[in-house]
Amino acid sequence: MSTFHWSDVNFKEKNTLIYSGENQKQRMRKRLERVKFLENILEFYGLKFQEWQGSKYILSNKKGRVVIVDNLGDLWHKIEEFEKIVPDVFDENLLLFLKSKTNV
């Protein structure tokens, strides 16, 4: 049995054990979708975000600094520590940036 962050789990029933090999392809596909979504947001701040070995993430900046992020719950804290900024997902400039990337 392995420990998963809630963002990496597809909930079935309350108090159900989840085993590492269970639904691995589906879990990885969803994980990569979340990474792609976050990559678009973090690009605005000059950051890169990558999936790493199915269990961690890598956050890097344009200066070459790199930090390992344990899970998505840890991401915003690591960004604040790493870049000394507090990302605002409601920032008007960020929303315009995202809109220009999707051509909506």
N, C-alpha and C positions, 0 to 999 in steps of 0.2 A: 504494500500500500504506500502511496506517495501523498504529499501534501500539495494541494493546488490552491491558488488564489481564486476567490470567487469569480473573477473575470474570465478565468480559464475553464470554468465548469459549466456544463449544461445541466441544470438542476432537474432531477427526476422527482424524488420524494424526499420529504424532510427526514433527516437522520439516515440517509442511504449512503453506504460506503461507495467510493469511486476508486477504481483501480487504474493504475497507470496506462495499461495497454488498451483500456476500454475506449472505443470511439476515437482512437488516436488521429486518424486522418481528418475527421470532422473537426476535432478540437484544434488541430494545427491549421486547418483552412480558416477557421474563425479567428484564430490568433493572428494569422498573417493579414486578414482583413482589418483587424483593429490596428495593427502596425501601420498599414498603408494609410488609414484614416488619420492616425496621429502624426505620421510623417508629413502630411499636408499641412497640418496645423503648426508643427514645430519648425518647418521650413521657414515660416514667417519670422521666427526668432533666430534664424541662422543655425539651427540645430538639426542633427540627423538622428534618427531613431531606427534601430534594427532589432530583429528577433535574433536570439542567440541560443542555439541548441535546444529549442523547445521548452526551456525553463527560465531563461533570463532574457534581458534586453540590454542593448548597448546604446548609450546616449553619447553623442560626440558633438563638438563645435568646430567652427572654421579654423580655430587656432591649433587643432589637433588634440585637444584634451578629450579624454574618454572616461566614462564612468559606467559601471555595471548597475543596472536597475533590476531589483529583485522581482517586482511585479507592477502592474499598472497602478496599484494603490500607492506605490512608492515613487512613481514618476514625477508628480508635481513637486514633491519635497526635494527630489534630486535636482530638478531644474532650478529651484530657488537656491539651493546650496551651490550648485555648479556654476550658474550664470549670474547669480545675485539679482535675479528678476522674478517677478510674480506674473506669470502669464495670465492674461485676461481673455477668456474665450468669447467675451462679448465686446471686445475692442472693435470699434467700427473699422479701423484700418485692417485688422485681421479678417473681418468678415468680407470686406471688399477684396482683399487678397485671395481668399478662398473662392469667392464668386468669380474672380477673373480666371482662376485655375480650372474651374468647371464649366466656364462659359454659359452660366445660367442667367 
